[in-house]
Amino acid sequence: MVVILAGVHGNEVCGVKAFNNLIPKLKIKNGKIFFIYANLEAIKQNKRLIECNLNRCFLKKQTSEIEKSIEGKTAKEIMPYLDRAEAMLDIHASNIQDSKPFIICDLKQLSKGEIFEAEIVSYNWDVFEPGSSDYYMNLQSKPGFCFECGYFNDEKTQEIAEKAIKNFLVYSGNVSGKIRYKKDQKILKIKSLYKNKQSSFKRARYFPDFEKFKQKTLLGKEGNKKIYANKGDIVLFIKDKEKLNEECFLLAKETLLNKKQLNKSEREEK
């Protein structure tokens, strides 16, 4: 049994459209597939969320605030399916205009990222963003992939989502087909998450996802405090934030080790 999620963020419609197009056409040869339209009210309203971020609600022990929310209740309804699933795919998209498709997964699953047609595979998100659907699968040491399809207003994201879903289902053995494995993926490790603690955060300029800095670079200001990235840092999902304790941006670094070397290296460090 496998689970595929769409609409965890209701305005990221590529997965929802991919479901609508693919489901009637699929010829399943083996096993069970659960297609879950996740945040139904947010999908209906074409909003990212209603009360809180559903992709921070997949927690075995929710806070009281999350537990009372629409998204918290939704996560509790979905988690039993994830408990039963052998693998999971969650379809997302970015609100950064120049974003590109990439994969989020656990270190142990990096080599399996080759089933998806994306230039970048990333890991180490759980440390900074617990409560995502892939985080929940990682807790159980089961394959959980979040596939980011690119800019959420780009019509091409539906086609990208459909390819990702098909490849995942071929990998899981549910449908017939061939996978064009992506062997030369760039590997990124998430190294930090910045949340504003004292004031609103305003970025210094527009930063495309995966911009790599050639020198120390001003990212923005939290009030009068200047926030910098270091040489070699790679930025993702940087946005202005008015409310305190919101996720303003992530920083990553590129590793030159291959996937097997990286897995061995990080095991030895632990």
C-alpha positions as YAML, in Angstrom:
chain: A
units: angstrom
residues:
- id: 1
  name: MET
  ca: [0.00, 0.00, 0.00]
- id: 2
  name: VAL
  ca: [1.22, 3.50, -0.85]
- id: 3
  name: VAL
  ca: [-0.13, 6.98, -0.15]
- id: 4
  name: ILE
  ca: [0.06, 10.05, -2.37]
- id: 5
  name: LEU
  ca: [-0.93, 13.45, -0.98]
- id: 6
  name: ALA
  ca: [-2.00, 16.58, -2.85]
- id: 7
  name: GLY
  ca: [-3.24, 19.91, -1.57]
- id: 8
  name: VAL
  ca: [-1.48, 19.80, 1.80]
- id: 9
  name: HIS
  ca: [-1.16, 23.49, 1.01]
- id: 10
  name: GLY
  ca: [-4.44, 24.38, -0.65]
- id: 11
  name: ASN
  ca: [-3.11, 26.92, -3.14]
- id: 12
  name: GLU
  ca: [-0.48, 24.52, -4.50]
- id: 13
  name: VAL
  ca: [-2.93, 23.11, -7.02]
- id: 14
  name: CYS
  ca: [-0.58, 21.15, -9.30]
- id: 15
  name: GLY
  ca: [-1.04, 17.96, -7.30]
- id: 16
  name: VAL
  ca: [-4.82, 18.35, -7.17]
- id: 17
  name: LYS
  ca: [-4.99, 18.85, -10.95]
- id: 18
  name: ALA
  ca: [-2.64, 15.92, -11.49]
- id: 19
  name: PHE
  ca: [-4.93, 13.72, -9.37]
- id: 20
  name: ASN
  ca: [-7.99, 14.81, -11.33]
- id: 21
  name: ASN
  ca: [-6.31, 13.99, -14.63]
- id: 22
  name: LEU
  ca: [-4.45, 10.80, -13.68]
- id: 23
  name: ILE
  ca: [-6.79, 8.87, -11.42]
- id: 24
  name: PRO
  ca: [-9.43, 8.03, -14.08]
- id: 25
  name: LYS
  ca: [-6.70, 6.82, -16.48]
- id: 26
  name: LEU
  ca: [-4.52, 4.71, -14.18]
- id: 27
  name: LYS
  ca: [-4.31, 0.98, -14.76]
- id: 28
  name: ILE
  ca: [-3.28, -0.50, -11.43]
- id: 29
  name: LYS
  ca: [-1.60, -3.88, -11.71]
- id: 30
  name: ASN
  ca: [-0.76, -4.50, -8.08]
- id: 31
  name: GLY
  ca: [-1.42, -3.32, -4.53]
- id: 32
  name: LYS
  ca: [-3.41, -0.43, -3.13]
- id: 33
  name: ILE
  ca: [-2.94, 3.28, -3.76]
- id: 34
  name: PHE
  ca: [-4.56, 5.91, -1.57]
- id: 35
  name: PHE
  ca: [-4.82, 9.32, -3.26]
- id: 36
  name: ILE
  ca: [-5.58, 11.85, -0.54]
- id: 37
  name: TYR
  ca: [-6.82, 15.37, -1.24]
- id: 38
  name: ALA
  ca: [-5.39, 16.63, 2.02]
- id: 39
  name: ASN
  ca: [-6.51, 20.11, 3.13]
- id: 40
  name: LEU
  ca: [-9.99, 20.13, 1.62]
- id: 41
  name: GLU
  ca: [-11.15, 23.50, 2.94]
- id: 42
  name: ALA
  ca: [-7.91, 25.22, 1.90]
- id: 43
  name: ILE
  ca: [-8.18, 23.62, -1.56]
- id: 44
  name: LYS
  ca: [-11.77, 24.86, -1.82]
- id: 45
  name: GLN
  ca: [-10.73, 28.41, -0.87]
- id: 46
  name: ASN
  ca: [-7.46, 28.27, -2.88]
- id: 47
  name: LYS
  ca: [-5.53, 29.27, 0.25]
- id: 48
  name: ARG
  ca: [-2.28, 27.90, 1.62]
- id: 49
  name: LEU
  ca: [-3.92, 27.13, 4.96]
- id: 50
  name: ILE
  ca: [-6.99, 27.83, 7.05]
- id: 51
  name: GLU
  ca: [-5.69, 27.95, 10.63]
- id: 52
  name: CYS
  ca: [-2.15, 26.56, 10.58]
- id: 53
  name: ASN
  ca: [0.35, 24.85, 8.29]
- id: 54
  name: LEU
  ca: [-0.84, 21.28, 7.76]
- id: 55
  name: ASN
  ca: [2.72, 20.29, 6.88]
- id: 56
  name: ARG
  ca: [3.76, 20.95, 10.48]
- id: 57
  name: CYS
  ca: [0.88, 18.97, 11.99]
- id: 58
  name: PHE
  ca: [1.97, 15.38, 11.35]
- id: 59
  name: LEU
  ca: [3.14, 14.87, 14.91]
- id: 60
  name: LYS
  ca: [2.58, 11.91, 17.21]
- id: 61
  name: LYS
  ca: [1.95, 14.43, 19.98]
- id: 62
  name: GLN
  ca: [0.36, 17.65, 18.77]
- id: 63
  name: THR
  ca: [0.34, 20.91, 20.72]
- id: 64
  name: SER
  ca: [-3.07, 22.01, 22.01]
- id: 65
  name: GLU
  ca: [-3.19, 24.79, 19.40]
- id: 66
  name: ILE
  ca: [-2.55, 22.37, 16.53]
- id: 67
  name: GLU
  ca: [-4.89, 19.76, 17.97]
- id: 68
  name: LYS
  ca: [-7.83, 22.19, 17.93]
- id: 69
  name: SER
  ca: [-7.19, 23.44, 14.39]
- id: 70
  name: ILE
  ca: [-8.73, 22.19, 11.14]
- id: 71
  name: GLU
  ca: [-5.28, 21.19, 9.94]
- id: 72
  name: GLY
  ca: [-4.46, 19.36, 13.18]
- id: 73
  name: LYS
  ca: [-7.65, 17.32, 12.90]
- id: 74
  name: THR
  ca: [-6.93, 16.67, 9.22]
- id: 75
  name: ALA
  ca: [-3.44, 15.38, 10.03]
- id: 76
  name: LYS
  ca: [-4.91, 12.98, 12.59]
- id: 77
  name: GLU
  ca: [-7.28, 11.63, 9.93]
- id: 78
  name: ILE
  ca: [-4.40, 11.11, 7.46]
- id: 79
  name: MET
  ca: [-1.80, 9.65, 9.82]
- id: 80
  name: PRO
  ca: [-3.43, 6.18, 10.08]
- id: 81
  name: TYR
  ca: [-2.99, 5.86, 6.31]
- id: 82
  name: LEU
  ca: [0.67, 6.83, 6.65]
- id: 83
  name: ASP
  ca: [1.04, 4.27, 9.44]
- id: 84
  name: ARG
  ca: [-0.11, 1.57, 7.02]
- id: 85
  name: ALA
  ca: [1.74, 2.85, 3.97]
- id: 86
  name: GLU
  ca: [4.93, 1.23, 2.72]
- id: 87
  name: ALA
  ca: [5.91, 4.50, 1.01]
- id: 88
  name: MET
  ca: [4.51, 8.01, 0.55]
- id: 89
  name: LEU
  ca: [4.73, 10.85, -1.95]
- id: 90
  name: ASP
  ca: [3.57, 14.39, -1.12]
- id: 91
  name: ILE
  ca: [3.19, 16.84, -4.02]
- id: 92
  name: HIS
  ca: [4.05, 20.52, -3.38]
- id: 93
  name: ALA
  ca: [5.02, 23.71, -5.21]
- id: 94
  name: SER
  ca: [6.89, 26.90, -4.27]
- id: 95
  name: ASN
  ca: [5.66, 30.49, -4.24]
- id: 96
  name: ILE
  ca: [9.13, 31.65, -5.33]
- id: 97
  name: GLN
  ca: [8.82, 32.51, -9.02]
- id: 98
  name: ASP
  ca: [12.10, 31.04, -10.28]
- id: 99
  name: SER
  ca: [11.95, 27.87, -8.22]
- id: 100
  name: LYS
  ca: [12.73, 24.54, -9.84]
- id: 101
  name: PRO
  ca: [11.63, 20.96, -9.13]
- id: 102
  name: PHE
  ca: [13.47, 19.23, -6.28]
- id: 103
  name: ILE
  ca: [13.08, 16.41, -3.80]
- id: 104
  name: ILE
  ca: [12.93, 16.39, -0.02]
- id: 105
  name: CYS
  ca: [13.66, 13.08, 1.71]
- id: 106
  name: ASP
  ca: [15.62, 11.42, 4.50]
- id: 107
  name: LEU
  ca: [19.34, 10.74, 4.17]
- id: 108
  name: LYS
  ca: [18.57, 7.00, 3.95]
- id: 109
  name: GLN
  ca: [16.34, 7.58, 0.93]
- id: 110
  name: LEU
  ca: [18.71, 9.80, -1.11]
- id: 111
  name: SER
  ca: [19.55, 7.08, -3.62]
- id: 112
  name: LYS
  ca: [15.83, 6.47, -4.25]
- id: 113
  name: GLY
  ca: [15.50, 10.14, -5.22]
- id: 114
  name: GLU
  ca: [16.85, 9.07, -8.60]
- id: 115
  name: ILE
  ca: [13.36, 7.84, -9.54]
- id: 116
  name: PHE
  ca: [12.26, 11.47, -9.88]
- id: 117
  name: GLU
  ca: [13.19, 13.79, -12.74]
- id: 118
  name: ALA
  ca: [14.73, 16.55, -10.65]
- id: 119
  name: GLU
  ca: [18.22, 18.04, -10.61]
- id: 120
  name: ILE
  ca: [18.28, 18.48, -6.84]
- id: 121
  name: VAL
  ca: [17.68, 16.12, -3.93]
- id: 122
  name: SER
  ca: [17.79, 17.52, -0.39]
- id: 123
  name: TYR
  ca: [17.84, 16.15, 3.15]
- id: 124
  name: ASN
  ca: [18.09, 17.13, 6.84]
- id: 125
  name: TRP
  ca: [14.77, 19.01, 6.88]
- id: 126
  name: ASP
  ca: [13.37, 17.15, 9.90]
- id: 127
  name: VAL
  ca: [15.73, 18.92, 12.30]
- id: 128
  name: PHE
  ca: [14.25, 22.29, 11.38]
- id: 129
  name: GLU
  ca: [10.71, 21.52, 10.16]
- id: 130
  name: PRO
  ca: [9.25, 18.67, 12.21]
- id: 131
  name: GLY
  ca: [5.64, 17.77, 11.50]
- id: 132
  name: SER
  ca: [5.79, 17.41, 7.72]
- id: 133
  name: SER
  ca: [4.33, 14.33, 6.05]
- id: 134
  name: ASP
  ca: [7.80, 13.07, 5.08]
- id: 135
  name: TYR
  ca: [9.00, 13.70, 8.66]
- id: 136
  name: TYR
  ca: [6.23, 11.39, 9.87]
- id: 137
  name: MET
  ca: [7.32, 8.67, 7.45]
- id: 138
  name: ASN
  ca: [10.97, 9.16, 8.42]
- id: 139
  name: LEU
  ca: [10.06, 8.48, 12.06]
- id: 140
  name: GLN
  ca: [8.99, 5.03, 10.92]
- id: 141
  name: SER
  ca: [12.06, 4.53, 8.68]
- id: 142
  name: LYS
  ca: [9.82, 4.26, 5.62]
- id: 143
  name: PRO
  ca: [10.33, 6.02, 2.26]
- id: 144
  name: GLY
  ca: [8.65, 9.42, 2.37]
- id: 145
  name: PHE
  ca: [9.20, 11.90, -0.45]
- id: 146
  name: CYS
  ca: [8.10, 15.48, -0.79]
- id: 147
  name: PHE
  ca: [8.32, 16.51, -4.44]
- id: 148
  name: GLU
  ca: [8.45, 20.27, -5.07]
- id: 149
  name: CYS
  ca: [7.23, 20.87, -8.63]
- id: 150
  name: GLY
  ca: [8.43, 24.45, -9.16]
- id: 151
  name: TYR
  ca: [6.57, 27.77, -9.06]
- id: 152
  name: PHE
  ca: [2.98, 27.18, -7.99]
- id: 153
  name: ASN
  ca: [1.47, 29.50, -10.62]
- id: 154
  name: ASP
  ca: [3.34, 27.86, -13.50]
- id: 155
  name: GLU
  ca: [1.02, 25.64, -15.56]
- id: 156
  name: LYS
  ca: [3.93, 23.24, -16.22]
- id: 157
  name: THR
  ca: [3.83, 22.11, -12.60]
- id: 158
  name: GLN
  ca: [0.83, 19.86, -13.28]
- id: 159
  name: GLU
  ca: [2.76, 17.93, -15.92]
- id: 160
  name: ILE
  ca: [5.77, 17.75, -13.59]
- id: 161
  name: ALA
  ca: [3.54, 16.45, -10.78]
- id: 162
  name: GLU
  ca: [2.03, 13.80, -13.04]
- id: 163
  name: LYS
  ca: [5.48, 12.52, -14.04]
- id: 164
  name: ALA
  ca: [6.54, 12.36, -10.40]
- id: 165
  name: ILE
  ca: [3.40, 10.41, -9.47]
- id: 166
  name: LYS
  ca: [3.83, 7.97, -12.35]
- id: 167
  name: ASN
  ca: [7.49, 7.34, -11.52]
- id: 168
  name: PHE
  ca: [6.64, 6.80, -7.87]
- id: 169
  name: LEU
  ca: [3.94, 4.26, -8.76]
- id: 170
  name: VAL
  ca: [6.29, 2.40, -11.11]
- id: 171
  name: TYR
  ca: [8.92, 2.35, -8.33]
- id: 172
  name: SER
  ca: [6.34, 1.01, -5.86]
- id: 173
  name: GLY
  ca: [5.21, -1.69, -8.31]
- id: 174
  name: ASN
  ca: [1.62, -0.46, -8.51]
- id: 175
  name: VAL
  ca: [1.68, 0.34, -12.22]
- id: 176
  name: SER
  ca: [3.72, -0.77, -15.23]
- id: 177
  name: GLY
  ca: [6.24, 1.47, -16.88]
- id: 178
  name: LYS
  ca: [9.87, 2.50, -17.09]
- id: 179
  name: ILE
  ca: [11.75, 5.01, -14.99]
- id: 180
  name: ARG
  ca: [14.43, 7.24, -16.46]
- id: 181
  name: TYR
  ca: [16.72, 7.36, -13.44]
- id: 182
  name: LYS
  ca: [18.37, 10.70, -12.67]
- id: 183
  name: LYS
  ca: [21.93, 9.76, -11.73]
- id: 184
  name: ASP
  ca: [23.62, 13.17, -11.59]
- id: 185
  name: GLN
  ca: [21.51, 14.90, -8.97]
- id: 186
  name: LYS
  ca: [22.96, 17.71, -6.87]
- id: 187
  name: ILE
  ca: [22.77, 16.88, -3.15]
- id: 188
  name: LEU
  ca: [21.89, 19.63, -0.68]
- id: 189
  name: LYS
  ca: [21.89, 19.44, 3.11]
- id: 190
  name: ILE
  ca: [19.66, 21.90, 4.95]
- id: 191
  name: LYS
  ca: [21.86, 23.66, 7.52]
- id: 192
  name: SER
  ca: [19.60, 26.26, 9.14]
- id: 193
  name: LEU
  ca: [16.14, 27.80, 9.35]
- id: 194
  name: TYR
  ca: [15.65, 31.46, 10.23]
- id: 195
  name: LYS
  ca: [12.57, 32.59, 12.16]
- id: 196
  name: ASN
  ca: [11.98, 36.20, 13.18]
- id: 197
  name: LYS
  ca: [11.94, 36.63, 16.97]
- id: 198
  name: GLN
  ca: [11.75, 40.37, 17.64]
- id: 199
  name: SER
  ca: [10.24, 42.12, 14.62]
- id: 200
  name: SER
  ca: [8.97, 41.61, 11.08]
- id: 201
  name: PHE
  ca: [11.45, 40.29, 8.52]
- id: 202
  name: LYS
  ca: [11.92, 42.01, 5.16]
- id: 203
  name: ARG
  ca: [14.20, 40.51, 2.52]
- id: 204
  name: ALA
  ca: [16.86, 42.74, 0.98]
- id: 205
  name: ARG
  ca: [15.83, 41.84, -2.58]
- id: 206
  name: TYR
  ca: [14.24, 39.05, -4.55]
- id: 207
  name: PHE
  ca: [16.20, 35.79, -4.19]
- id: 208
  name: PRO
  ca: [15.41, 32.85, -6.49]
- id: 209
  name: ASP
  ca: [15.38, 29.45, -4.81]
- id: 210
  name: PHE
  ca: [18.83, 27.83, -4.79]
- id: 211
  name: GLU
  ca: [20.79, 31.03, -5.29]
- id: 212
  name: LYS
  ca: [24.33, 30.21, -4.16]
- id: 213
  name: PHE
  ca: [26.29, 33.10, -2.68]
- id: 214
  name: LYS
  ca: [29.81, 33.88, -3.85]
- id: 215
  name: GLN
  ca: [30.43, 36.08, -0.81]
- id: 216
  name: LYS
  ca: [28.84, 37.12, 2.47]
- id: 217
  name: THR
  ca: [25.43, 38.47, 1.42]
- id: 218
  name: LEU
  ca: [22.76, 40.57, 3.12]
- id: 219
  name: LEU
  ca: [19.50, 38.61, 3.05]
- id: 220
  name: GLY
  ca: [17.30, 41.11, 4.84]
- id: 221
  name: LYS
  ca: [16.49, 42.86, 8.07]
- id: 222
  name: GLU
  ca: [14.55, 41.94, 11.18]
- id: 223
  name: GLY
  ca: [13.74, 45.44, 12.37]
- id: 224
  name: ASN
  ca: [17.16, 47.11, 12.40]
- id: 225
  name: LYS
  ca: [19.06, 43.83, 12.66]
- id: 226
  name: LYS
  ca: [20.83, 42.79, 9.46]
- id: 227
  name: ILE
  ca: [20.68, 39.11, 8.54]
- id: 228
  name: TYR
  ca: [23.46, 37.63, 6.39]
- id: 229
  name: ALA
  ca: [24.27, 34.43, 4.56]
- id: 230
  name: ASN
  ca: [27.86, 33.23, 4.27]
- id: 231
  name: LYS
  ca: [29.87, 32.45, 1.16]
- id: 232
  name: GLY
  ca: [28.75, 29.12, -0.28]
- id: 233
  name: ASP
  ca: [25.32, 29.18, 1.36]
- id: 234
  name: ILE
  ca: [22.28, 28.35, -0.77]
- id: 235
  name: VAL
  ca: [18.96, 30.03, 0.04]
- id: 236
  name: LEU
  ca: [15.44, 28.61, -0.22]
- id: 237
  name: PHE
  ca: [11.92, 29.95, 0.27]
- id: 238
  name: ILE
  ca: [12.92, 33.44, 1.43]
- id: 239
  name: LYS
  ca: [9.88, 35.64, 2.08]
- id: 240
  name: ASP
  ca: [8.87, 38.78, 3.96]
- id: 241
  name: LYS
  ca: [7.21, 37.87, 7.27]
- id: 242
  name: GLU
  ca: [5.14, 40.15, 9.47]
- id: 243
  name: LYS
  ca: [4.19, 37.74, 12.26]
- id: 244
  name: LEU
  ca: [6.80, 36.66, 14.79]
- id: 245
  name: ASN
  ca: [8.26, 33.15, 14.84]
- id: 246
  name: GLU
  ca: [7.45, 32.53, 11.19]
- id: 247
  name: GLU
  ca: [9.74, 30.67, 8.79]
- id: 248
  name: CYS
  ca: [11.56, 33.39, 6.84]
- id: 249
  name: PHE
  ca: [14.09, 31.31, 4.88]
- id: 250
  name: LEU
  ca: [16.25, 28.20, 4.90]
- id: 251
  name: LEU
  ca: [19.94, 27.88, 4.12]
- id: 252
  name: ALA
  ca: [21.54, 24.80, 2.60]
- id: 253
  name: LYS
  ca: [24.97, 23.66, 1.56]
- id: 254
  name: GLU
  ca: [26.01, 21.46, -1.34]
- id: 255
  name: THR
  ca: [27.86, 18.22, -0.68]
- id: 256
  name: LEU
  ca: [30.39, 16.85, -3.16]
- id: 257
  name: LEU
  ca: [30.16, 13.31, -1.79]
- id: 258
  name: ASN
  ca: [28.10, 10.80, -3.71]
- id: 259
  name: LYS
  ca: [25.03, 9.30, -2.05]
- id: 260
  name: LYS
  ca: [26.74, 6.15, -0.74]
- id: 261
  name: GLN
  ca: [29.75, 8.08, 0.59]
- id: 262
  name: LEU
  ca: [27.47, 10.63, 2.21]
- id: 263
  name: ASN
  ca: [25.37, 8.01, 3.98]
- id: 264
  name: LYS
  ca: [28.49, 6.27, 5.30]
- id: 265
  name: SER
  ca: [30.10, 9.56, 6.34]
- id: 266
  name: GLU
  ca: [27.09, 10.76, 8.33]
- id: 267
  name: ARG
  ca: [26.64, 7.37, 10.01]
- id: 268
  name: GLU
  ca: [30.27, 7.52, 11.17]
- id: 269
  name: GLU
  ca: [29.80, 11.05, 12.53]
- id: 270
  name: LYS
  ca: [26.91, 9.85, 14.67]
...
